[in-house]
């Protein structure tokens, strides 16, 4: 059996395509309009109702713009719901830029630490290539956010507002990558070309110079984080409050409860090779040296839903991760597992299970948002209300509707308080985790 593709295949396939009037009609439509518009199933669209029996939001959405800071925005959206309720405010927004600044700084230090640890490894090894491939990414996880808050604190948005580079990180990440890749190479040379105290001194010199360069690049692009600020506000009843001058850590101590540190990440991973009810952690995490590993406990999808419903009913938004652009209409702000009929569009069987999509690298968590509402029928979820961080010009003023069928297929994680999960999950959370490689579908 030969694997060579004969030239006749393309010619014969072209004749068959031209003889198929349906194929030609779809070709005309897609070449002029776009596949996602043509494949949108109006029977599904017309049945999606955005109303929910449980709804928390009474605020406007935030906007991460052209950055990968969704995990920060989603976590801060959970916290701002608390502060709005607690202080009786019309609205509030934390500084995402403040969190991003320190996240980038910690990630840079982590890259340098890994460079030192792998400096004598062959440059072709997976670990070395991972370090050099994307040393300055935007992405992150819930425990990463909490580590940053506990170490550096929080500030209101006005105290460190977004800059151009905060919302458009390409040029910032390019500059950080230059600094870090240069340092990685020089650390590798120091390991091979010297020994003893000379080696240690050279490595520390390269590390210190790189970190100084990283801070300078961050300050130029994002601004300088404030050491303190005056915290004052007017509540819904027009009463003015002045709480004096606070540091970021003092502000976080007031409005980011320590109870959040105990929250559990529930994960739906249907792959048989990763049994349900076990704790897993992503290798080479955390991205903050001395921080918390990025762990989760696997659970049935209905357990994720029950925990999320319980949180929403108690007035708390839920941080969750998903594969955001699968079966999605950005303009309408809707998700459904059968929203786009791609099989009919292409005349090709594209069906895969959730587990198969994960194994094939077709699907995995690509975005984090918050659940702020749910519609129930006899306690069973029908649809979910989602607060996104893409601004108010998409969806319904930035809010989206997710049918429960989409939750089944494309939601991977929810972060909830321990009292919202079973004792078996809490017991699993306390165990030593199984390590997943950093290139796993859930990483």
N, C-alpha and C positions, 0 to 999 in steps of 0.2 A: 504493500500500500504506500503510495507516494503522497507527500504533503505539499508538493509543488502545485501552485495555482496556475492552471492553463489559461492562456489568453482567451480561449473560446468561452470560458465561464462568463466573463463580463459581457461579451457580445450576445450570448444566448440569454443571459439574465435581462439585458436591455430590451431584447425583443419581447420577452414575456411581460416586462413592466409596461411597455408601450401598448401591448394588447389588452391590458387590464384597465378599463375605463375608471374604475374606482381609484386605482393607484394614481392615475393621471389627475383625477379631480382633487385628491388629497395633496398631490404635489403642487398643483396650482394654488391651493389654499395656503399651504405651509410656506411656500417660497414668497408669498406676498404678505402673510400675516404673522406667522410664528406658530410653532407647534403647541405651545401652552395655551394659546387662545383657541385654536381649532379643537384641541382635545378636551377642553373644559366641558364637562357633562352638565348641561343646564337642568336636567332632572334632579341632580344632586344640589346644585347651587340654589335652585328655587325652593328647596325644602329646608334650608339652613336659616334658623331663627336666632338672632343674636341675644334675645332676652334670656335671663337666667333667674331662677328663684332665689339663689344666694349670690349676692354681689357686694364687694367691698369698696371698690374704687370710687372716689369722689374727687379725683385730682387729675391733672394733665400728665401726659406721658413725657418721658425724657428722650434724648436723642444721642446715641453713640456715634452717629455719622459714619464716616468711612474708617472704622477702627474695629478691632476684635475684642472690645471691652465688655461684651454682653454680660459675662459672669459678674463683673463688678456692678454694672447697672442693675442687674436683677437682684443682687444681694442688697444693694443700697435701697432698692425699691421696697424690699421687705422691711428694712429698718425705717424708712421714711413713713411707712404706714403707721408704725408704732408712734413716732414722734408727732405726727399730725393728730392722732387720737389723743395721746397723752397731754399735749400742750394746747389742744383745742384750736388748731390752726386751719386756715383755708387751704394752705399748701406749703410744701417745703421741699428742698432738694439739697442733698449732700454733694460735696465736691467729688466727682468721679476722677477728676484730674489729680487730686491729692493722692488718691489710692493708686492710680496708674503710675505716678512718679515713683513711689516707693516699691511698687511691684517690679518695675523695670530695673531699679537699682538692685533688688534682691535677686532677680533672675540673672543679672550680669555677674553677681558674686557667685551664684550657683554654677554658671557656665565656667567661670575661672576655677572653681573648686574641682569640677569634673575634669577640666583640662589638666590640672595637676595630677589627679588620680589616674588618668589614662595616658599620661605623657610618654610612657615607655611602651604603649600599645602600638601596633602597626596602624598606619594611617587609613588602611582599608577596612579596619574593623568597624562593625555597626555602631558601637558606642561613639567612636571618634567622629564618624560621619554624622551621627545625630547631633553632636555638639556644634559642628561647623555648618550643618544644613540650615538651621534657623535659630541663631543665638539670641534673637531679640524679638520673639513673638509676642502677640498681645493676649493670647488665650489664658484661661485659668479655671479654677475650681472653687467650690464653696469653702473648704478648709483653708485654701490659700488666702481667700479674702479675710477670714477670721484671724489668721496669723498676722496679716498686715495691720488689721485694726488694733490688735492687742499690742503690737510693737510700736506702731507709729501714730495711732489714733484716727480721728475723723475731724473734718471741718465742714461748715456750710459751703454751698456752692459759691457764694459771693466772695468767700475768703481765699479761694484759689479757683477761679473760673476756668472753663475750658479755653484753650488756645487753639489756633489754627491747626497745629500739629497734634493736639490731643484728639481731635476728631478726624484727622487725616494723617495716619501714622507712618505712611510709606517712607517719607524722607527722614523722619526720626529713626525708624528701625534700620534704614540703610546706614545712617551714621553710627548707630550703636553696633551694628554688625561689623563695620570697618574696624572699630576699636577692639572689639572682642576677638574677631578672627586673627587680627594682627597679634594680639596678646597670646592667643592659643598657640600660634606657630612659634613664638619666641619662648614660651614656656617649654614646648617640646624640644627646642634646640638646647635650652638650658639643662634639661634632664640628660640629654645624650652627650653634651660637650663638657660637662663639669661634674664634680662630685663634692661630697662633704659640705662644709660651711659655704664654700663658694656657690655650690648649686643652690642651697637654701636661700642665700642672699639674692642670687639672680632671680629666682622664682618669685620671692617676695617683692622685689623691685618691679618686676613685670606686672604682678598682680596689683600692687598699689598704684602704679602709673595708669593701668587700665581702668581701675575704679575711679580714679580722679578724672580721667577722660570721660567716663560714662556719666559721672555727676555733672560735669560741665555741659555735655551734650544735652542731658535732660533739662538742666536749668535754662539753656538757650531755647529749647523747643517748648517746654511746658511751664516755665516760670519757676520761681523759688518757693518752696513750701513755707507757709507762715509758722513762726514759732509760737504765736499766741494770737488771739483776736478777742474783740468785745462781743459778747453774746447777748443780744437783745432782740425782742420781737413783740408784735402786737397780735393778740389772739382773736378769735372770731367775735368775741364780745367787745372788741375794741379796747381791751385792757392792755396796757403797756407793761412789759417785763424787761428788766435789765439785770442780768445775772453776773455782770462784771467781766473781768478778763479771764479767759480760759486757755489752757494749752490744748492741742489736739487730743492728747491722751486723757485729759480731764473731761473733755467734751464726749469722747467715746465711752468713758466710764459711766456717764449719765445715760446715754442713749443707745448703747449697744450692750444689752444685758449679758452677763457672764453665762446665763443659761444657754445662749446660742452655741457655746462651745461644746455642749453635749448633744447637739442635734445629730441625727443619723441620716446618712445618705442611703436610701433604698434604691436598688437598681433592678430593672427588668432585663435580664440577659438570658434569652431562650436557648442559647447554645448548650447542647448536652454535655460538652466538655467542661462546663463551669456549673457545677451543681447548685441548685437553689438552697438558700439558707446558710451560705458560707460567706465569710468576709474576705474581700480581695483588696489589694492595694496596687497602684500603678508603680512600676519600677522606676527608680531614679527620681522619685518625688519624696519630699516636697521640693519646690523650686526656691524655697527659702532655707538656707542652711540652719539646722536646728528647729525647723518647723514641723508641721503635722503632715504625715503621708496622706495621699489622696485615695481614701478608702471608701468602700461601699459594701453593703450586704445585699446579696441577690434575693429576690422575692418574686412571687407571682404578680402579674400585672394588676390584679384586683386588690392586692395589698397596697400597692402604690396609690391606687384610686381612693381606697378607704381612708388612708392616712391623709391624703390631700383634702378630701371632703371634710374630715374632722377638723383640720386646721382652718379651712375657710369658714366653717360654721362657728368657730371660736374667734373669728375676726382677724385671722392671720394669713397674709399672702404666702404662697408656697414657691420657693425657688425650684426650678426644674430644668432639665436639659433634654434636648430633642434633636431630631434631624429636620431642621426647620424648612427646607425648600422642597421636600418631598410632598407631592400631592397638595400643592399650595397655590393660592391665588393672592398675590400681594395687594392688588388694587382693592379687591373685595374684602380682604382680611379674613380669609376662611381656609380651614383645613378639613379634609375628609379623606378617608382611605381610598375612596373611589372617585375623587374629584376630577381627575384627568383620565380619560379612557385611552391610554397610550397603546394598548393592545389593538384596539380597533383602528386607531390612527395609522399605525405602521403595518398592521396585518401580521404582526409578529408576536409570539407568546413571550411575554416579559415577566411572567409571574415568578416570584420567589417568596419564601417565608421570611419572617423577620430574622431568624437564625441564619438562613442562607445569605441574606443581604449583608449581615455582619461578617460572615466568613469570607464573602466575596469582596469585602471592602466597599460595598455599594451603599452601606448605611452605617451611621454611628452618630454620637452626639456632636452636633456642629454649632449649637446655639443654646443660650440660657435665657429664660424669661421668668415671669411670675404668673402663677394662677391666682386670679382675683375674683373668681365667681364660678358657679356650677349650677346647672339645671338638673333637677332630680325628678324621677318618677318612681314613687314607692321606694325611695332610697337609692335607686340605681341611676348613675350619671348618664345623661343624654348628650350634653355638650358642656364645654368649659369656656369661661371668659379668660382671656390672656392679656396681660399687660406687656407689650413689647417695648423696645428701646430704640425704635427707628423713626421717632418724631411723629407728628400728628397729621402728616400728609398721606399716610398709607392706612389701610384698614378703615376702621371707624374711629377717626381722630386718634389713631395709634393703637387702639385696642382691637383684638382679633377674636374670632369665634372658632373653636376647635370641636368638631364632632367627636364623640367618644370612640368611634371606630379608628380615628387617627391616633388617639392616645394609645390604643392597643398596639399599633404598628410602629409608631415613630417616637414615642416618649421613652426615655431610658432611665432617668433618675428624678427623684423628688427628695428634698431635704426637709425633714420634719422633726418635731420634738420627740424625745424617747417615749413619752406617754401615749403617743399616737400609733405605736407599733406594738406587736406582740412581745411576750416575754422571751420567746425563742429568738426573735430578731435581736433583742437587747443582749441576750446571752451570746449570740454570734458576734455582735459588735465588740464584745469584750475579749474575743479570742485573737490569737496570732493570725494575721492575714496571709492568704495565698498571694504570691507576687505575680502580677500580669506584666508582660513586657511593655515597654514604653511605646511600642508601635501597635499595641492591641487596638481593636476597633473601638473600645471604650476609652482609650487614652486621648 
